[in-house]
Amino acid sequence: GTHGDGSQQTGWGGSKFTHSYIDGGNNDALFFNQEGGNPAIGEVIIDNCVVNGYTGSQPGGPPDTWRSSYGIRITAGGPCHVTNTQINGDFDGYAQGTFTTWTGNTRDGSPIGAP
């Protein structure tokens, strides 16, 4: 169905987000999902970022019925390091997946531990 991510990776090496401001769509702000026969997702580094959730309306739909699922979701891939990152807004959950490093992160200004 219709959806949007702030950034989505479906394979092909690693990613690094540093000092970035990422607004989530109505799916995930950052989504790392191994798909098809794509080469594996490599190391993911998210450092000193601001990740924002989204609450809004589908075109022609009732107000505030779309919202971001997760701030950061990783379903497959290499090591994932999330450090000193602010996760703000309305999510089903702030993060999902396995994180190698998770330090100094906050949700709406309050410290949060690894999911």
DSSP file (Angstrom, degrees, kcal/mol; ACC not computed):
  #  RESIDUE AA STRUCTURE BP1 BP2  ACC     N-H-->O    O-->H-N    N-H-->O    O-->H-N    TCO  KAPPA ALPHA  PHI   PSI    X-CA   Y-CA   Z-CA
    1    1 A G              0   0    0      0, 0.0     2,-0.3     0, 0.0     0, 0.0   0.000 360.0 360.0 360.0 178.5    0.0    0.0    0.0
    2    2 A T        +     0   0    0      2,-0.0     2,-0.3    24,-0.0     0, 0.0  -0.494 360.0 137.4 -68.3 126.5    0.9    3.6    0.0
    3    3 A H        -     0   0    0     -2,-0.3     2,-0.3     2,-0.0    24,-0.0  -0.975  33.8-148.2-160.0 169.1    3.6    4.4    2.5
    4    4 A G        -     0   0    0     -2,-0.3    23,-1.7     3,-0.0    21,-0.3  -0.999   1.8-160.7-147.2 146.4    6.8    6.4    3.0
    5    5 A D        -     0   0    0     -2,-0.3    24,-0.2    22,-0.2     3,-0.2  -0.865  27.9-129.3-117.0 154.6   10.0    6.1    4.9
    6    6 A G  S    S-     0   0    0     22,-1.9     2,-0.3     1,-0.3    24,-0.2   0.935  99.3 -10.6 -64.4 -45.3   12.4    8.8    5.8
    7    7 A S  E    S-a   30   0A   0     22,-1.4    24,-2.6    21,-0.3     2,-0.4  -0.951  71.4-168.8-152.4 136.1   15.1    6.5    4.3
    8    8 A Q  E     -a   31   0A   0     -2,-0.3     2,-0.4    -3,-0.2    24,-0.2  -0.991   2.7-170.6-129.9 136.4   14.9    2.9    3.3
    9    9 A Q  E     -a   32   0A   0     22,-2.6    24,-3.0    -2,-0.4     3,-0.1  -0.994   8.2-178.8-125.2 133.4   17.7    0.5    2.4
   10   10 A T        -     0   0    0     -2,-0.4    25,-1.6     1,-0.3     2,-0.3   0.089  64.9 -57.0-117.2  21.0   16.9   -3.0    1.0
   11   11 A G  S    S+     0   0    0     23,-0.2    -1,-0.3     2,-0.2    29,-0.2  -0.887  81.0 114.4 137.9-168.0   20.5   -4.3    0.7
   12   12 A W  S    S-     0   0    0     27,-1.5    29,-0.2    -2,-0.3    28,-0.1   0.951  83.7 -52.0  74.3  54.2   23.7   -3.2   -1.0
   13   13 A G  E    S-d   41   0B   0     27,-1.9    29,-1.3     2,-0.0    -2,-0.2  -0.281  80.3 -40.2  89.5-169.3   26.3   -2.4    1.7
   14   14 A G  E     -     0   0B   0     27,-0.2     2,-0.3    63,-0.1    30,-0.2  -0.285  42.1-144.0 -96.1 177.9   26.3   -0.2    4.7
   15   15 A S  E     -d   44   0B   0     28,-1.8    30,-2.3    27,-0.1     2,-0.4  -0.986   3.9-161.0-141.8 149.8   25.0    3.3    5.6
   16   16 A K  E     -d   45   0B   0     -2,-0.3     2,-0.5    28,-0.2    30,-0.2  -0.975   5.2-176.6-136.0 122.6   26.2    6.1    7.8
   17   17 A F  E     +d   46   0B   0     28,-3.2    30,-2.8    -2,-0.4     2,-0.4  -0.975  14.1 170.1-116.2 115.7   23.9    8.9    9.0
   18   18 A T  E     -d   47   0B   0     -2,-0.5    30,-0.2    28,-0.2    31,-0.1  -0.995  67.0  -9.2-130.7 131.2   25.8   11.6   11.0
   19   19 A H  S    S+     0   0    0     28,-1.9     2,-0.3    -2,-0.4    30,-0.2   0.906  97.2 150.0  50.2  47.1   24.4   14.9   12.1
   20   20 A S        -     0   0    0     27,-0.3    30,-2.7    -3,-0.1     2,-0.5  -0.798  45.4-146.1-112.6 153.2   21.3   14.3   10.1
   21   21 A Y  E     -g   50   0C   0     -2,-0.3     2,-0.5    28,-0.2    30,-0.2  -0.977  24.3-176.3-116.9 114.0   17.7   15.4   10.5
   22   22 A I  E     -g   51   0C   0     28,-3.1    30,-3.1    -2,-0.5     2,-0.5  -0.955  13.6-158.1-122.9 121.2   15.3   12.7    9.3
   23   23 A D  E     -g   52   0C   0     -2,-0.5    30,-0.2    28,-0.2     2,-0.1  -0.834  21.0-132.0 -94.5 131.2   11.5   13.0    9.2
   24   24 A G        -     0   0    0     28,-3.2     5,-0.2    -2,-0.5   -19,-0.2  -0.452  11.5-145.5 -76.6 152.1    9.6    9.7    9.1
   25   25 A G        -     0   0    0      3,-0.7    29,-0.4   -21,-0.3   -20,-0.2   0.100  53.7 -67.2 -88.0-148.0    6.9    9.0    6.7
   26   26 A N  S    S+     0   0    0     42,-0.1    41,-0.4    27,-0.1   -21,-0.2   0.229 130.9  40.3 -93.1  16.1    3.9    6.9    7.7
   27   27 A N  S    S-     0   0    0    -23,-1.7    42,-5.7     1,-0.2    43,-0.8   0.423 121.6 -28.5-118.8 -94.6    6.1    3.8    7.9
   28   28 A D  E     - b   0  70A   0     40,-0.2   -22,-1.9    41,-0.2    -3,-0.7  -0.944  37.3-139.5-128.6 149.3    9.6    4.3    9.5
   29   29 A A  E    S+     0   0A   0     41,-2.0   -22,-1.4    -2,-0.3     2,-0.4   0.958 102.7  15.8 -68.9 -49.9   11.9    7.2    9.7
   30   30 A L  E    S-ab   7  72A   0     41,-1.8    43,-2.7    40,-0.3     2,-0.5  -0.989  78.5-179.9-125.3 122.0   14.9    4.9    9.1
   31   31 A F  E     -ab   8  73A   0    -24,-2.6   -22,-2.6    -2,-0.4     2,-0.6  -0.979  11.5-177.2-130.6 120.1   14.2    1.4    7.7
   32   32 A F  E     +ab   9  74A   0     41,-2.8    43,-2.9    -2,-0.5    44,-0.7  -0.958  19.2 162.1-118.3 110.0   16.8   -1.3    6.9
   33   33 A N        -     0   0    0    -24,-3.0     2,-0.4    -2,-0.6    44,-0.1  -0.965  36.2-133.4-139.0 114.6   15.1   -4.3    5.4
   34   34 A Q        -     0   0    0     -2,-0.4     2,-0.3     7,-0.1   -23,-0.2  -0.535  36.5-178.3 -67.8 123.2   16.8   -7.1    3.4
   35   35 A E    >   -     0   0    0    -25,-1.6     3,-1.8    -2,-0.4   -25,-0.0  -0.931  36.9 -27.5-129.5 150.9   14.7   -7.8    0.3
   36   36 A G  T 3  S-     0   0    0     -2,-0.3    -2,-0.0     1,-0.2     0, 0.0  -0.063 112.4 -35.1  52.2-146.0   14.8  -10.1   -2.6
   37   37 A G  T 3  S+     0   0    0      3,-0.0    -1,-0.2   -26,-0.0     3,-0.1   0.107  93.8 141.1 -95.1  21.3   18.2  -11.4   -3.8
   38   38 A N    <   -     0   0    0     -3,-1.8     3,-0.1   -28,-0.2   -27,-0.0  -0.263  61.4 -96.2 -63.0 148.7   19.9   -8.1   -2.9
   39   39 A P        -     0   0    0      0, 0.0   -27,-1.5     0, 0.0    -4,-0.2  -0.245  58.9 -78.2 -58.5 157.2   23.4   -8.3   -1.4
   40   40 A A        -     0   0    0    -29,-0.2   -27,-1.9   -28,-0.1     2,-0.4  -0.141  41.6-109.3 -61.5 149.4   23.5   -8.0    2.4
   41   41 A I  E     -d   13   0B   0    -29,-0.2    37,-1.2   -30,-0.2   -27,-0.2  -0.669  41.2-154.1 -73.2 130.4   23.1   -4.8    4.3
   42   42 A G  E     -     0   0B   0    -29,-1.3    36,-0.8    -2,-0.4   -27,-0.1   0.113  43.4 -27.8 -88.5-154.3   26.4   -4.0    5.8
   43   43 A E  E     -     0   0B   0     34,-0.1   -28,-1.8   -29,-0.1     2,-0.5  -0.329  57.5-154.8 -63.3 138.0   27.3   -1.9    8.9
   44   44 A V  E     -de  15  80B   0     35,-2.8    37,-2.9   -30,-0.2     2,-0.5  -0.973   9.4-172.6-118.0 127.8   24.9    0.8    9.8
   45   45 A I  E     +de  16  81B   0    -30,-2.3   -28,-3.2    -2,-0.5     2,-0.5  -0.985   7.6 176.9-123.0 123.9   26.0    3.9   11.8
   46   46 A I  E     +de  17  82B   0     35,-3.0    37,-2.6    -2,-0.5     2,-0.4  -0.960  17.1 166.9-125.8 109.9   23.5    6.4   13.1
   47   47 A D  E     -de  18  83B   0    -30,-2.8   -28,-1.9    -2,-0.5   -27,-0.3  -0.987  57.6  -9.8-135.9 130.0   25.3    9.1   15.2
   48   48 A N  S    S+     0   0    0     35,-2.2     2,-0.2    -2,-0.4    37,-0.2   0.916  92.0 144.6  54.1  50.6   24.2   12.5   16.5
   49   49 A C        -     0   0    0     34,-0.4    37,-2.7   -30,-0.2     2,-0.5  -0.721  49.7-135.4-114.0 164.4   20.9   12.5   14.5
   50   50 A V  E     -gh  21  86C   0    -30,-2.7   -28,-3.1    -2,-0.2     2,-0.5  -0.992  22.1-170.8-118.2 120.9   17.4   13.8   15.0
   51   51 A V  E     -gh  22  87C   0     35,-3.4    37,-3.0    -2,-0.5     2,-0.4  -0.960   6.9-163.9-116.8 119.7   14.8   11.2   13.9
   52   52 A N  E     -gh  23  88C   0    -30,-3.1   -28,-3.2    -2,-0.5    37,-0.2  -0.864   9.8-140.1-112.6 137.5   11.2   12.5   13.9
   53   53 A G        -     0   0    0     35,-2.7     2,-0.4    -2,-0.4    38,-0.1  -0.325  19.0-133.7 -80.3 171.6    7.9   10.5   13.8
   54   54 A Y        -     0   0    0     36,-0.5    14,-1.9   -29,-0.4     2,-0.4  -0.989  20.2-179.5-132.3 135.0    5.0   11.6   11.7
   55   55 A T  E     +K   67   0D   0     -2,-0.4     2,-0.3    12,-0.2    12,-0.2  -0.989  35.6 114.0-130.0 127.1    1.3   11.8   12.5
   56   56 A G  E     -K   66   0D   0     10,-2.6    10,-2.7    -2,-0.4     9,-0.9  -0.866  56.5 -71.6-166.2-162.2   -1.0   13.0    9.7
   57   57 A S        -     0   0    0     -2,-0.3     3,-0.1     7,-0.2    -2,-0.0  -0.908  30.7-125.1-119.7 139.4   -3.7   12.2    7.3
   58   58 A Q    >   -     0   0    0      4,-0.5     3,-3.3    -2,-0.4     7,-0.0  -0.582  56.4 -83.0 -70.6 141.4   -3.9   10.0    4.2
   59   59 A P  T 3  S+     0   0    0      0, 0.0    -1,-0.1     0, 0.0     0, 0.0  -0.253 117.8   3.8 -50.8 124.2   -5.2   12.1    1.3
   60   60 A G  T 3  S+     0   0    0      1,-0.3    -2,-0.0    -3,-0.1     0, 0.0   0.449 113.0 112.2  79.6   0.7   -9.0   12.1    1.6
   61   61 A G  S <  S-     0   0    0     -3,-3.3    -1,-0.3     1,-0.2     3,-0.1  -0.426  77.5 -74.7-101.4 176.5   -8.9   10.2    4.9
   62   62 A P    >   -     0   0    0      0, 0.0     3,-0.7     0, 0.0    -4,-0.5  -0.302  63.0 -87.7 -66.8 154.9   -9.7   11.1    8.4
   63   63 A P  T 3  S+     0   0    0      0, 0.0    -6,-0.1     0, 0.0    -7,-0.1  -0.270 101.6   6.6 -66.5 148.5   -7.3   13.3   10.3
   64   64 A D  T 3  S+     0   0    0      1,-0.1    -7,-0.2    -3,-0.1     3,-0.0   0.814  85.6 123.2  54.4  40.8   -4.3   11.8   12.2
   65   65 A T    <   +     0   0    0     -9,-0.9     2,-0.5    -3,-0.7    -8,-0.2   0.534  57.7  69.1-106.5  -9.8   -4.8    8.3   11.1
   66   66 A W  E     +K   56   0D   0    -10,-2.7   -10,-2.6    -8,-0.0     2,-0.3  -0.908  61.0 159.5-104.4 135.6   -1.3    7.8    9.6
   67   67 A R  E     -K   55   0D   0     -2,-0.5   -12,-0.2   -41,-0.4    24,-0.1  -0.991  44.2 -89.9-150.7 158.7    1.7    7.6   11.8
   68   68 A S  E     - c   0  91A   0    -14,-1.9    24,-0.8    22,-0.6   -40,-0.2  -0.369  26.0-150.5 -66.2 142.7    5.2    6.4   11.7
   69   69 A S  E    S-     0   0A   0    -42,-5.7    24,-1.9     1,-0.3    23,-1.1   0.953  73.3  -3.3 -77.8 -54.0    5.7    2.8   12.9
   70   70 A Y  E     -bc  28  93A   0    -43,-0.8   -41,-2.0    22,-0.2    -1,-0.3  -0.967  50.6-138.3-139.1 152.2    9.3    3.1   14.2
   71   71 A G  E    S+     0   0A   0     22,-0.7   -41,-1.8    23,-0.5     2,-0.4   0.933 101.3   9.4 -70.2 -48.3   12.0    5.7   14.4
   72   72 A I  E    S+bc  30  95A   0     22,-1.3    24,-2.1   -43,-0.2     2,-0.4  -0.989  72.1 176.8-135.7 123.4   14.6    3.1   13.5
   73   73 A R  E     +bc  31  96A   0    -43,-2.7   -41,-2.8    -2,-0.4     2,-0.5  -0.990   3.8 177.6-130.4 126.6   13.8   -0.4   12.3
   74   74 A I  E     +b   32   0A   0     22,-2.3    24,-0.4    -2,-0.4   -41,-0.2  -0.980   7.4 170.6-127.3 119.2   16.4   -2.9   11.2
   75   75 A T  S    S+     0   0    0    -43,-2.9     2,-0.3    -2,-0.5   -42,-0.2   0.598  70.3   1.0-103.5 -14.5   15.2   -6.4   10.1
   76   76 A A  S    S+     0   0    0    -44,-0.7    -1,-0.3    22,-0.0     2,-0.3  -0.969  84.7  76.6-164.5 154.4   18.5   -7.7    8.7
   77   77 A G        -     0   0    0     -2,-0.3   -35,-0.2    -3,-0.1   -34,-0.1  -0.797  68.0 -43.7 136.5-174.0   22.0   -6.7    8.2
   78   78 A G  S    S-     0   0    0    -37,-1.2   -36,-0.1   -36,-0.8   -35,-0.1   0.168  87.3 -38.5 -75.5-164.2   25.4   -6.1    9.7
   79   79 A P        -     0   0    0      0, 0.0   -35,-2.8     0, 0.0     2,-0.5  -0.309  57.3-152.1 -62.1 143.8   26.1   -4.5   13.0
   80   80 A C  E     -e   44   0B   0    -37,-0.2    21,-1.7    18,-0.1    20,-1.6  -0.981   9.4-169.5-124.3 123.1   24.0   -1.4   13.8
   81   81 A H  E     -ef  45 101B   0    -37,-2.9   -35,-3.0    -2,-0.5     2,-0.5  -0.952   5.2-179.3-116.5 121.9   25.3    1.4   16.0
   82   82 A V  E     +ef  46 102B   0     19,-2.7    21,-1.7    -2,-0.5     2,-0.4  -0.974  13.8 167.3-123.5 117.5   23.0    4.1   17.3
   83   83 A T  E     -ef  47 103B   0    -37,-2.6   -35,-2.2    -2,-0.5   -34,-0.4  -0.988  57.2  -8.3-136.2 140.1   24.6    6.8   19.4
   84   84 A N  S    S+     0   0    0     19,-2.3     2,-0.4    -2,-0.4    21,-0.2   0.836  86.8 150.2  50.3  44.1   23.6   10.2   20.7
   85   85 A T        -     0   0    0     18,-0.3    21,-2.3   -37,-0.2     2,-0.5  -0.892  42.1-140.6-114.2 137.1   20.5   10.3   18.6
   86   86 A Q  E     -hi  50 106C   0    -37,-2.7   -35,-3.4    -2,-0.4     2,-0.6  -0.836  13.3-167.1 -94.3 126.1   17.2   12.0   19.4
   87   87 A I  E     +hi  51 107C   0     19,-3.0    21,-1.8    -2,-0.5     2,-0.3  -0.969  18.0 177.6-114.3 117.6   14.0   10.1   18.5
   88   88 A N  E     +h   52   0C   0    -37,-3.0   -35,-2.7    -2,-0.6     2,-0.1  -0.869  25.8  21.8-123.1 149.5   11.0   12.3   18.7
   89   89 A G  S    S-     0   0    0     -2,-0.3     2,-0.8   -37,-0.2   -35,-0.1  -0.412  89.7 -22.8 104.2-169.8    7.3   12.0   18.0
   90   90 A D        +     0   0    0     -2,-0.1   -22,-0.6   -20,-0.0   -36,-0.5  -0.740  65.1 152.0 -93.2 107.3    4.5    9.5   17.7
   91   91 A F  E     -c   68   0A   0     -2,-0.8   -22,-0.2   -38,-0.1   -21,-0.2  -0.902  54.4-127.2-127.7 157.0    5.6    6.0   16.9
   92   92 A D  E    S-     0   0A   0    -23,-1.1     2,-0.3   -24,-0.8   -22,-0.2   0.871 104.1  -9.0 -64.5 -37.7    4.3    2.5   17.5
   93   93 A G  E     -c   70   0A   0    -24,-1.9   -22,-0.7   -25,-0.1    -1,-0.3  -0.965  66.2-128.1-156.5 148.2    7.8    1.9   19.0
   94   94 A Y  E    S-     0   0A   0     -2,-0.3   -22,-1.3   -24,-0.2   -23,-0.5   0.816  89.1  -0.2 -74.5 -27.6   10.9    4.0   18.9
   95   95 A A  E     -c   72   0A   0    -24,-0.2     2,-0.3   -25,-0.1   -22,-0.2  -0.991  56.5-169.2-158.2 151.9   13.1    1.2   17.6
   96   96 A Q  E     +c   73   0A   0    -24,-2.1   -22,-2.3    -2,-0.3     2,-0.3  -0.992  48.8  42.9-143.9 136.6   13.0   -2.4   16.5
   97   97 A G  S    S-     0   0    0     -2,-0.3     2,-0.5   -24,-0.2   -22,-0.1  -0.820  89.0 -47.9 131.2-168.7   15.8   -4.8   15.7
   98   98 A T        -     0   0    0    -24,-0.4     2,-0.5    -2,-0.3   -18,-0.1  -0.929  48.9-165.8-108.5 124.0   19.2   -5.9   17.0
   99   99 A F        -     0   0    0     -2,-0.5   -18,-0.2     1,-0.2     3,-0.1  -0.945  15.8-163.8-116.7 124.3   21.5   -3.1   17.9
  100  100 A T  S    S+     0   0    0    -20,-1.6     2,-0.4    -2,-0.5   -19,-0.2   0.904  86.5  21.0 -69.5 -43.3   25.3   -3.7   18.4
  101  101 A T  E     +f   81   0B   0    -21,-1.7   -19,-2.7     2,-0.0     2,-0.3  -0.995  63.2 166.9-129.5 133.1   25.7   -0.3   20.1
  102  102 A W  E     +f   82   0B   0     -2,-0.4     2,-0.3   -21,-0.2    12,-0.2  -0.789  22.4 143.3-146.0  97.7   23.0    1.8   21.7
  103  103 A T  E     +f   83   0B   0    -21,-1.7   -19,-2.3    -2,-0.3   -18,-0.3  -0.996  56.9   8.6-142.1 144.6   24.3    4.7   23.9
  104  104 A G  S    S+     0   0    0     -2,-0.3     2,-0.2   -21,-0.2   -21,-0.1   0.674  82.2 146.0  69.5  20.2   23.3    8.3   24.6
  105  105 A N        -     0   0    0      7,-0.4     7,-2.1   -21,-0.2     2,-0.3  -0.613  27.1-166.3 -94.5 151.0   19.9    8.1   22.8
  106  106 A T  E     -iJ  86 111C   0    -21,-2.3   -19,-3.0     5,-0.3     2,-0.5  -0.933  16.2-149.1-132.6 155.8   16.7    9.9   23.9
  107  107 A R  E >  S-iJ  87 110C   0      3,-2.8     3,-2.0    -2,-0.3   -19,-0.2  -0.986  88.3 -19.8-123.7 119.9   13.0    9.8   23.0
  108  108 A D  T 3  S-     0   0    0    -21,-1.8   -20,-0.1    -2,-0.5    -1,-0.1   0.851 131.3 -49.9  49.5  38.4   11.2   13.1   23.3
  109  109 A G  T 3  S+     0   0    0      1,-0.2    -1,-0.3   -22,-0.2   -21,-0.1   0.303 116.7 107.5  90.6  -7.9   14.1   14.3   25.6
  110  110 A S  E <  S-J  107   0C   0     -3,-2.0    -3,-2.8     1,-0.0    -1,-0.2  -0.857  76.2-105.1-106.4 138.8   14.2   11.4   28.0
  111  111 A P  E     -J  106   0C   0      0, 0.0     2,-0.4     0, 0.0    -5,-0.3  -0.277  39.1-165.0 -58.4 142.1   17.0    8.8   28.0
  112  112 A I        -     0   0    0     -7,-2.1    -7,-0.4     0, 0.0     2,-0.1  -0.981  10.8-137.8-131.8 144.9   16.1    5.4   26.5
  113  113 A G        -     0   0    0     -2,-0.4   -10,-0.1     1,-0.2     0, 0.0  -0.362  46.9 -68.9 -87.9 174.7   17.7    2.0   26.6
  114  114 A A              0   0    0    -12,-0.2    -1,-0.2     1,-0.2   -12,-0.1  -0.339 360.0 360.0 -63.2 144.9   18.0   -0.4   23.7
  115  115 A P              0   0    0      0, 0.0    -1,-0.2     0, 0.0   -18,-0.1   0.514 360.0 360.0 -68.4 360.0   14.7   -1.9   22.6
